Amino acid sequence: MGLAKRYDPVESDKKPLLIKGVLLYILAFPLILALFFALLSGRTASILTLAVATALTLLGATIARRGFLAERAYNRSRLAKAPRRKYKTVSAIVLAFATFYISFFTTHNGLVLSIVLALFFIIGFYLYYGFDPVTDKVGELGIGVTAEEVIEITGRAKKSIAQLRNIRRRIKDPEVGAMIDDVVRETEDVIAAIEKDPNDLSKARKFFNVYLYRTEQISSEYLKNLENGNIDEALRNSFKTLLRSVTETIHEQKARLDEEDVTRLDIQIEALNRQLKNEGV
């Protein structure tokens, strides 16, 4: 155990997700092999015991896999709630019980040794994979802004962006497509600013809840009518005008956020200058 490397979520997130947790499935391979030979020999008791042990091991590995997926999404997000379902913790418990079961019922070790092996498995699981994240990543929140609201609104905005990207791929008009790209790019900048400072959400709430949502809806309707051959030049120009207006609104929103940051910095500098003068520094 002295050589075990403690779990590092940053390093762990760099591992390809396709191979993370494969070791847990490999644990079931000897059991599957033993179960195969037990089936050939027709030993009913061994078949049942090995089947339960194999099922527990595969179940634990599958639960852990879901935990790794949830953890990767959490680690890659600047704003995120800690996963509600503690898949990795549940997996560690299931696999520890599987270890006890295999030791006690399959290899017929004593009760104490089987419990010790199960405890060692939990320790090893924690050192190698870690347990589930338990803290929310939301930064310092001011009055009138909650973690749930920040995560919900930015998450909904990202879904709107994904939908706009999908619409853009299906619209073959280069000019309209480029204008949608502008809306997406500018909106991503606003989201990045909110993720950097969640307290700015109060200044961008209307943009996310009204303008971006309505732009997505109208763009979807435009695409539907375009594919049905119902868009004439007048409607095309009206849609282009809308996209220009939305882009201008986003520019204004970004400028507003930047102005607030500069004002806040100016106030902090002035306050520090006064403090230094008062202290005679």
Secondary structure, 3 states (H helix, E strand, C coil): CCCCCCCCHHHHHHCCCCCCCHHHHHCCHHHHHHHHHHHHHCCHHHHHHHHHHHHHHHHHHHHHHHHHHHHHHHHHCCCECCCCCCHHHHHHHHHHHHHHHHHHHHCCCCHHHHHHHHHHHHHHHHHHHCCCCCCCECCCCCCCCCHHHHHHHHHHHHHHHHHHHHHHHHCCCHHHHHHHHHHHHHHHHHHHHHHHCHHHHHHHHHHHHHHHHHHHHHHHHHHHHHHCCCCCHHHHHHHHHHHHHHHHHHHHHHHHHHHHHHHHHHHHHHHHHHHHHHCCC
